[in-house]
Amino acid sequence: MKARLGIAPIAWWNDDLPELSDDVSLEECLRQAAEAGFAGMETGRRFPMDWSALGPVLERHGMRVCGGWFSGRLLEGDIEAEKDRIRAQMDLFIAAGAPVIIYGETARSIQGDRSAPLATKPRLDDDQMRSYGRRMTAFAEWCADQGMPLSYHHHMAAVVETEEEIDRFMAATGEALPLLFDAGHLAFAGGDVLGVIDRHHARINHVHTKDVRLDVIRSLDRSRESFLDAVIKGAFTVPGDGDLDFGAIVKRLAHHGYEGWFVVEAEQDPRKAPPAEMARIGHRELLRVLTEAGYEIAS
């Protein structure tokens, strides 16, 4: 089995909390990630969204695009409108040979609203979930037909957050819609990370290796504090610096035959958690657990 190691730029530049951003250029961000050992990076706000501009920058650092977030609005929007909204990113990712576009549902989400407590997250009843699932499946089928598969990101403070919501969403969608597995978000939501892998491994096509600090999560007052408050307090970190057993997580994915990208995606305050240092810690831990699980690391 082959694995590729990638990282997201959110450790350097946080799009929801610009104050949690390191003052480095794209070139420096890529240099630090490559020096830490990563072969790919997901896109972020400082990436040019034109391949003629981005390609040479990536080539200088021996990096490739290994995914990137798309702020979807299909819960309340129209499929044709979403096709128009995703078109430019899709064209870039096809040119870049990216594995997936990461679909994050932002309609009704409170993930970017620091005034909204975690307990006020949006919820869908069964009829709403089935309707949403049908639209997401149709959209995913179109994206795949265009040559760029989606990977659906379950996410804290969004409509698909908890283990139970993931199960309902998977039941409401077809096989054309793959799942991004994010251990950190699932643990934050109180879910069984290994159980979700066991039930939905056939749909997992991308993995975020986000670790958590459980003491921070347990200390939150979810009736008052928001997702962004949790980020500021240090709820997330990289593998090897938190409380999740990534050895067990990676072995379970290997058991079910997952091959592809393992991406470190951990937003923190760069003044407290220097991104270059965190990248090295995350890479070292992933390399250890992937090797123990029998993966061959592709360059």
Secondary structure, 3 states (H helix, E strand, C coil): CEEEEEECHHHCCCCCCCCCCCCCCHHHHHHHHHHHCCCEECCCCCCCCCHHHHHHHHHHCCCEECCCEEEECCCCCCHHHHHHHHHHHHHHHHHHCCCCEEEEECCCCCCCCCCCCHHHCCCCCHHHHHHHHHHHHHHHHHHHHHCCCEEEECCCCCCCCCHHHHHHHHHHCCCCCCEEEEHHHHHHCCCCHHHHHHHHHHHEEEEECCEECHHHHHHCCCCCCCHHHHHHHCCEECCCCCCCCHHHHHHHHHHCCCCEEEEECCCCCCCCCCHHHHHHHHHHHHHHHHHHCCCEECC
